Amino acid sequence: AKDLGYSHSHGAELFDELATELAADALEITSSSARRLYNALAIGFRSELDSDNEDTVVSTLKEVHPLMSMPLTRRSENSNKLVASRVSLDRSTGICPVTGAQQRLIVLEPDQRKQLHNDLLDLSTEQFAKFAGKRGGDPGKAREQLQAFSDWLEQRKGEPFTAIVDGANVGYYMQSFDKGRFNYHQIKFMVDTLEERGENPLVVLPNKYQFYSFSSSKNVKQRLDQEEIDIMEGLKKRGKLYMVPPKCLDDFYWMLASVSDQTVPREGQDLSVSNDDPDGRIPGTRPMLVSNDQMRDHKLELLETRLFRRWYGCHIVNYNFTAFVMGESVAGNEIGFSSADFFSREIQGNQCVVNPVRGEETYWGGHAWHFPVSDWELDERFVIRIPVKKHQRGLQQTFVNC
């Protein structure tokens, strides 16, 4: 292995190097790859006897048929036991039931945010050309408009936006009972709630919703009443509403807003919110994007998959509330917020939870590698842990960069 450029020739350290390399190139593996890895470990650790000896690595792995379905493992294993198992992670914590390792939510690096920003500019040009078709129009205009929006976010004065609201998604939320009516009262409810929770929201809406009458999502003519008009004009006056230019897709605008550096208004401050925020704010990256959109639209397929997954996992915040009937709402109506993802759906290695015995010089540690599998359930992973004996003086919580 060292002849191939690796730092280690064998053991858990070599596997960490190989897995780190794989994590840089791929987001997930297939179930057949998981079985091949399982069998390779079963063969490689065949000499490790199944015993109660706590001073050696123990393996109970036995080769399986290449087509056999791998069963779920739910019980915790001793820290000196080799693990190669199919597990289901706790959706709210990301903790593995077998190794105790906790999955991380991997955020976009600054250069990745910039790449996503630029990709959206390119994609806006392509989509404008498809949308306009034979009706004509300059595709470059869409990029110019989106760039102008980006420049405005970067250079505007005032407090930075900490919550971007997908206005169309909120306005139509649970409105199928009313012929798909667009409801400005729900947008006001969202803005008011976010401000009460310490956020500075910006609502992004398609261009047609600035008019007093328009066709709703079900192609029904809708006319705003005076109260709805007042809500819209009030949001505009307060600088809380951005209307996307004609023929441009609002998706690109609220996505770009969520990765904007907002250089001037931010003034170098970190906008992210910790899990133990004393004011009870929604924890996570800022700006957050408030939307229930599942992002399955073909428009976004051209975005690099790793960037898109990381963006979605660390920026999207889902919501729920009781739908309005025109301007009426049930008493005590509240908005519930939840992160779209609590951990990233990509290959990652994290240090196992260890509890060294006081007075003993060594303990069993090592990294647990969790591999998303393309044809398994969303929260299921193939986990590999090769135990490593460590000295107590080296005890610290680490993870492998990937």
Phi, psi and omega in degrees: 000324180294330177295337180268003176102003179275152183281337182238152184262342183194177171078192185298325181295320177294319179297322177301318179296315181296317181293323177297319178296318179295319181297332179285336184257336186222154178263333185205170177236175176263165179295328177293324176294322178299317179294322178295320176297317179301311182294323178298318178291321178300319179287316183295329181252026183298330183282348180279113186285147173283107183212178178265010181290115184276000182261359180229160174289133182247135178231134174244013183288137176229142182305143179239162178296139183303339181255002183289139177285136183273123181284157176287141174249132186239349184262150179288144180250152177302150187293343179261011182261132175296132182241131170213092192220157169268124183230160173246117183284148174294119187297330184270344182236336184077015183274134179279128182290342184265315184257342183080357180290143180253131179284148181259156168266109186272119185270165177290134173284159181307319180290330177288323176298319179294319179297317179297319177303312182290324177297322179294323176298316179295317183293327180297325178294314181296317183288327177296318180298319179291321183291316183290320178055229183283351180287349176082193184110150182273113180301331180295339181296324180297318178295318179300317181295317180292322177296322178297320177297316178299316180296321179298316179297322182289325193249351184296155176265157180112185182288143178292149176285133179249351179217122175259129184252123172287091190300318181296321180296318180287319182297327181263002184303120176058030182257014182296338180289340185246046178058031178069037182291139174276127189243106179291336179296325179291325177293317177298319179300318179294313180299313180300317181294316180298319179294322177296332180270011175087017181258158174247097188272152170231123179268128178250126183228146171301154189302323188295340184279003174273351180270158184283345173218145182196171176271129181284183183298336179258022176060033176257133181293127181237136177240130181286141173273177186296324180295319179293320178299318180297321178298311181300310182295325178295318178295321177298313183298326180275000180073026183256002185227127176241120178267123181291140180301157180303145178068004179258147183273126182295334180308313183294329182287313180286333174292313181297320180300326183288340179250007178292139178285339182048053191307309184290307181293331183284328178054038175081357183280148177277120184271349184297154184243130182284163180295334182253035181304127184295338181267002178073023178291158179294120182289154175130190183289149174234145356290143172271157179247114183272110182194149172257009179297128180278358175058041179264010184292140179299339181300331187264001184295334183280351177286144180299130191301315181298316180297316182297315181297317180293319177299311182299316184293324186257351181248328185285134173235122178275165183215164171205146175198171177281127186298149175279151168248104191055242180262006184263141179223154178293151179297138177076015180299131180225155177261128174261134180245146176207143177293143179296321179226142175259347176207158187279140176270072174205163183298130177207149178246132181225148181292139179288152175291127181235148177230081181300145178278128181301133178096340179269142185281333185237163176207163178269126179223213181116174181259144172257124179259125180248125183247116171298143181242125190300328182252022172251177178294159187304320184266004180271147179221155167263119185250137175234128174227120174254109185298144178229133177278127183236161176268144184301329181294343179262010184291121174196156181276119181224167171219159180272129179297132179206000000 
